[in-house]
Amino acid sequence: MGVIMSSQTHIPVLSKEVIEYLAVQPGGRYIDCTLGGGGHAAAILEHSSPGGQLLGIDADPDAIETARKRLAPYRDSVLLIDDNFVNLRDICLRYDFFPVHGILFDLGLSTFQLESKRGFSFQHDSLLDMRFSPNQKTTAGEIVNTYPEAELARIIKTYGEEIFAQKIARHIVQSRPVRTTLELAEVIERALGGRKGRIHPATRTFQALRIVVNRELDNLESALKQSVDLLGFGGRLIVISYHSLEDRIVKRFMQKESKDCICPPEVPECRCGHRASLKIVTKKIITPSPEEVEYNPRSRSARLRAAERVISPNEQYEKAFEQLNCSIGVVPSGSWRRPALVEKLRKTFTSLQINNFTDAVMGRFKM
């Protein structure tokens, strides 16, 4: 979702690199797990034409409506879902959208979120909310005004990587009630003796609160695990992160899933039975060019990692049937299907050279 936006523009971060590392192709099926304003989605649909399809997910209903307008020219090829990507697998099963050629996570805040009145930024005075979805219960204001000092300090230190977390927490508790973003930013400034350097002293605390309110790190870990089995053979997983906590999760996940054995070094022979499901495509992280950072300063912290699905033909075949067994009976009538089930599977697995594939499918699933 990391973008620069105005009333005239909407420029997604690392757009060229996303298309390159997703290996977008005509007729491909893709998932944008962080739809935002639809910038990446529009680029993917453009490069996957003719015949491309995209499933877009966002927990923010305002983002869904913004993207719907942006993607109007592709309305017949797009399905937009107002939900959190932590429910990725269930969404794909519900709408029969698997396997896919690529999955994208862009974990940055979009500019319209930063400029909204939901408390994501201290550049605008608003209530301390920070929820991506209005259906979520906990707000930043509740954390700031009710959590014990020790817990508040732990949150700021753990999720904001703030070395002055204890001092900030103490000043927040002493200043309660703190109702708005500007009030909180001023409390933090006083706690740290004013502004010093380029980064505002409240930046890390705001990051920490947003992460906790939206369970961002837990949800990311869960969604990454779900994404693997939704990718077809050779499908690509792309993640753009913006701070070290996110990037560390992505890096470790890709490293783990690219190994056949994850047993501790002291174990003489493999006991885990783990088999590689991904091949890392980006040996080094991809960062924005100096030119991109110049016209979109918010892109400066973006870090892109990419991996490709690897799996044996037999395992891929069984995975498809396993997922189909789960989805039969839960896909609503009139659901978003194209192409038909058998034809979709035939195309997906043609390269695997499974003999009598259609007969096998028809034998197991009476169509």
N, C-alpha and C positions, 0 to 999 in steps of 0.2 A: 504493500500500500504506500510505500514511501514515494512521495511525489512533490512536485511544486505545482501549485494551482493558482489561477486567478479566474476572473469571469471569462477570459478568453482562452486560457491554456490549461492543459492537464498533461504534465510530462512525467511518465513513470521512470523510476530509477533503473539504470542499467538495461534499458529496453532492448538495445541491439544485442547485448550479451545474453539476455533471457531467451530471445529467439534462437540465437546460435546454440546455446547449451541445451535448450529443450529439443533441438533438432526438429523444429516445427516443419511439418510436411502437409501437402494438400490431402484432405480427407481425414486428418488426424483427430483424435479425441483427447481433450485436455481439461484439467481441473485447475482453476485459480482459487486457492483456498483463502485468499485475502483480497477480495475483489476491489475494495476501495472505490475509487472513482471510475474504474474500468479501463485505465490506461494500458496496462499489460494485456488485459483481456482483448481489447481492440486490436492490439498488435498481433496477438496470437491468431485471432480470427482472420485478420487480413492475410497472414502468411499461410494459414491452413485452408484457404479457399482454393478451389471449390470443394465443398463437401465437409469442411471441418466442423467440429462441434465443441462447445465449451460449457462446462458446468462451473458456475461462479458462486462462491460461498462468502458470506460476510455476516458477522454477528450484529452489525450496525444497520438498522433498517433505513436510516438516511443514506448510507452508502449504497444500499441496494437500489434505491430510487434514483440516485445520481448516476449510477452505472447503467441502469435501464435506459435512461435518456441517451447516454453516450453510445450504447450498443444497439440502438434502435435499427440501424441499417442491417444488423445481423440477427434480428429478432427470431427468425426461424431456426437459427443454429445455436441459440443460447438458452440455458436454463439457469435462472438466478434463485438462490436459496438463502433466506434469512435465517441463519443458524451459525453456531460456532463450529470451527473446523475440528474440534475435539470429537464431533459426531460424524467425521468424514466417512467411515465405513458404512454406517447406517444410512447415510444420505445416498451413497452410491448404490447400495443394495435396493433402497426404496425406489430409485428412479432407473434401475437397470443400467447404470453408467459405469461399466467395467468390462474388461480391462481397458486401460487408457495408455496413450502414448507419452503423456507427460503430466507432472503435477508441480505446481508452483506455490511457494510460500514467500510472500514479501512481508516481513514482520514490522515494517515501519508504520508510523502514524501518517495518515493522509493530512494534507493541509486543511481540508474542510473540517476535520476532527479537531485539529489544533485551534482553529478559529471559531469553533462552536462554543456554546455556553455550557459545556459539560465539564469544565475544569481540568482539561488535559494540559493547559499551558498557563503560565503566569504572565503571559503577554497581554491577556485579557482578563478582566475581573469577572469571575463567575463563581457559582457555588461549587464546593468541593465534591464533585460527583465521580468522574473518571470511568464510568461504566461504558463498555462498548455497546451493551444492549440494555434497554430500559427494563428488561425482565430479570436482570440480576438484582440481588438483594443488597449486598454490601456496597457502600459508597466510601469514597476517600474521606468524606467528612466524618463518617462513623468511626473509622480507624483513628483519625487525627484527634477526635474529641472523646473517645471512650476507652481506647486501648491503654493498658498500663505502660508506664514509662519504659520499663525493661523490654516489653514486647515491641513497642514502637521503635526503640533503639535497634533491636535485632532486625526488624524489617528493613530499616534504613541502611544498616550495615550490610545485610545479606543481599538485598535486591538492588541497592543503589551503590554498593561498594564505596560507601562514604566513610572516611576515616574519622570524621567528627560526629558520628551517629549519636553517641551518648549525649554530647553537648546539645545537639539539635533537638533530640527527644526531650531533654530537660526543659529547654526553653518553650517548646510546644505545649507541654503539660502546664507550665506556669502561665501561659498566655491563653488558656482555654476560657471561653469557646473561641475557636478559630473557624470562621464560616466560609471565607472566600479564598480564591487563589492568591490574590494580592496580599491579603492578610497573612497567609502562610508564608509567602515569599519574603515578606518583611520580617517576620519572626525569625526565619532562617538567616537572613542577612544580619540581623542584630546578634544572633547567636555566634556567628562567625566573624563579627567585627567589620561588616561591610563587604562590598564587592572587591575582589582581587583577581586579576587575570581576565581571560576571554570568556570563560564559562561561568555563568551565573551560579552562585552558591546553592540555589534551590534546585538546580537541575537534577542531581542524583536522588534527592528526596522525592521529587515528583515522579521520577522513573520508578522508584521502589514502590510507591503507593499505587501507581497504575498497574504494575506487574501483579501485585497482591490482589487488588480489586478484581482483576480479570483472570487470575490464575494462569497467567500467560506461559510460564515455564512448564508447569505440569501439563497444560493443554498441548504445548508444542511437542513434548516428549511422547505423549499419547498419539498425536496425529502422525508423527513421523513413523511410528511403528505400524500404524494402520495403512499408511501410504504404500508400503512395500508390496503387499499382496494385491493392491489395486492396479499396479503397473504391469503391463504386458511385457513379454520378452523384449529386452532392449529399450524399454521405456525409461524416461529420464525424470529424476527428482531434482528440483532446483530450490534452494533456500537462500533468501537474502536476509541477513541479520544486521543489526545496527549497534549492538553492544556486546561485550565479552561474554555475558551470561548466556545469551541466546547462541552466539557463535560456538561456545564451548559445547553446548548440548548437541548442536548439529554436527560438529567435528567428531565428537566421540561416537555419535550414532553411526555416522558413515564409516568411520574406522572399524567399529565393531562388526557392522554388517558386511564389510568387505573381506572378512577373515573366515577361514574354514574352521578354525578352532580358537576358542576364547578361554581355554583352561589357564589357570595360573602357571607361571613359568616353572614352578617346582614340581608340577605334575608330569611324570615321565611320559605318559601317553594320553591321547585325547579321551576324555570321558564325557565331555559336554554334548557331543553330537551336533554341534552347531555347524551350519554350512553357509558359505557366503551367499548373500542375496543381492549384493550391490557391488559395482566396480566404480571406484572413485574416478571421476572424469577430470576434475580440477585438482591437480597436484598442489597448486598454490591457490590461495584465495584470489578471487577476481574483484578488483576495486574500480571505482569510477575514474575516468580519465581526468586530467587537470581541466580540460575544456568543460566536461560535464559538471565538475564541482564549481567552476566559475559561474555557469548560468543556473545551477541548482545547488546552492551551498548545503542544503540539508542532505544531499547525497554523499557528503564527504565521509561519513562513517559507515557506509554500506559495504557489506562483505558478501560475496556470492560464492556458494559451494554447489557442486553438481555431482550426481552419481547416476549410474545406469544399472537397470535391473538385469541380473544374471540368474538363470535358473535352468535346470535340466528340462528337456522336453516332457518327460514323463511327469515330473513334479508340476510343471505348468499345467498340463492336462488335468491332473487331479485337483489342482487349486481351482481351476475353472468350475469343475463339477461341484466342488465343496461350496464355493460361493453361490452357485446356482441353486443348490439344495437349500441354502439359507434364504435365498430371495424368492423362491417359488412360494406363492401364497401370500407374500407380503407386498408385492408390487401392485399398486392400485390399477384398476382398469382404466384405460385411456392414458397410461403413464407415458412418459417421454421416451419412446423407443424408436431407434433408427440406427442400423438396419434391424431386421427381425432376428430373433435369438440365434437360430441355427446359422444363418448367413453371417452374423457378426462373429460367431466363434470360428466358422470356417475361415474367414478372412484373417482373423487374429492368429490362428494356429497353422496356416498354410505352410509357413516356413519350417514348421516342426515335422512335417512329413509323417503325420499320423495316418496309418492306413484305415480305410473305411470310416473316416471320421464322422461323416453324416449319419451312417448307419448306427454308429455307437451312440451318437447324440439322440437320435430318434428312438433308440431302444431304451434309453434311460429316462427320457423326458417325452411323454406323449404330447405332442403339440396340437 
